Amino acid sequence: MTKIGLLMSGQGSEKVGMGNDLYQTYPQYRAVIDQASAYAKLNLPAIMNDATFLGQTRYAQPALVAMSVGINALLADADIAVAGAIGLSLGEYAALITSGQLSLAEGMPLVVQRGALMQAAIGDQAHAMAAILKPDIAQVEAACATLQAQGQQVSIANYNSPQQIVVGGTEAGVAALLTALPEMRALRLPVKGAFHTPLFEQAALNFQTALAAVDFQVGDYPVISNTTEKPFAPDSIRTTLVAQMAQPTHFATGLRQLADSGVTTLIEVGPGNALSKFARQTVPDLARFNVSNADQFETVVTSLKGESIND
């Protein structure tokens, strides 16, 4: 029996023109994007087609969440039932909305405020992040601890898969870490902020007020937290979302939990396929699909339902 798990894109996957064909082709998707725009008080279709806006955290975050929620609406309309979900960082907000734990009306303004606080936290600081491929995780953790004791700001930000972690911190801290680990293959990432590191602790604290005003509900299916490595719970969701901004993500653990829960098929929604690559490296036995455009949506529905949605 097919059991579906959703993977929700995080920041960094945004692309100019993302979702254009979905917006033009499917009224259900267009309605979600337009509604999300109204709640966010932003012109999200325009932002999705402007590199300058997408390059800013405060605009990229609501655009990405809206796209993922819109795609989920298409899947739901095609009667593709979901058993669980996980989002990478920002993607957790899309997952919470699609599961019913957070409404679109409250979720979009919340994401806008989160993005604005994170962009403000970056300011003029020289942040840096780097992906380390096929890492010796214990060695990286030890090197980070040594450098932290010396006053450097650097730590592991993302445990994405057994074959990739991401480190982040100040430019000086990340440079020192990569110098200390010359045998490891590292790729600098084109990001402006060292997300999920202590550099965002103040932004996380400032976010508490916005979260306190939001009404969270019990969802239709579990959403696994990157931070606690457990499903979100209504009584602790605010605390978890505050911690999420400055603590590392554990996406690989969440993927394993989806597999252990009986999920057989993963659908990545949103631009790109980075999360599917992490899934292939972490839970290779699960089937994987991506939905970022109309052709991919048709393929998913045809494969899972045995017929085209246009039949």
Steps between C-alpha positions, in 0.01 A plus 500: 500500500635843404547735794600857414741729682553862393836678489468881514771719349706737712668829419772469239281307257329812363524566124382788285177399329422224749143380478410710195354214297312370804352847557394526136366144470319414822232723657542320834869589516437858386233544769744394774775732376259792473359432845851466645592832338205667668588358842869590460416843354749427223475443125639149509474427123708813435754401765531154345604664173749751638855395582558803721201422721571125510851582612362652820407273787193703596344441157640158406356332809129583447534427127639151565240414763214616276626290209523184712153554646361560151647175369358312795156638412538345155599166648205508738265586214635194317411287807862422583488438874796593718616299803777729627731785410832661568629836385857622490512797737262753340320208337364405841261794477357372173469154654323637808256690278424206272450267797248739655711584806535861381255695288606676182347820639729497805788314339581747222539810722705285739738397221527861383603608849743210535667592172525866597657416838751265341595751234548767766718260701730456202550875468852582385661203674727273299313170534605186314384142446663200337379151413735220600464189286548148636600643838643342808233660716673433832818662368310807379320534833831476686662759276205738554530455877872576491448816296211613720728471802738733317225757451400415144133486402448184296279195542312231310176651371345216300521122525349442156598141421773247575692655211452871572506739789514880492710718729437867565621797697701813444721517192805471723357204689406300191835577336682378810298178505566420135870567556495258794339229284696511174431134421123551484327617184312823566293727278430858598129584476370823342298609804499825694413358839642219713156362578451255787801624693529710817531809280119492484430462873382859542277477193348184647426674828344793314275253315335382821248785505370416153469131585315572824211651305454201268242225554642156426279192456531122497583405143365242258839327488832531684768750400845404625705781651858553380581633847355249745514207254143420605155592362387852586259512795251784560617562857867547404484622141579864585809405699615271222459765229698751706781250553493402133641835386830466686545123541610242240257312278490120503333428169652154462348387829158618388530308175575182693200561725272535197632169370459334839138621514421302185534773238589339167502800265637851535380804305723807512293813442656831406785601270799272457573146609755539781278326755448202269879466476524496878225236504685285246808514722309433823200276419584364153222239500223761494355611167555868423317763295540874454231756427622845398317541169190382312672213318633356825160532663339308213768231530443457872124473465528260207744281689310497828145498372552306179342765279551860393314765698375635168325175402 
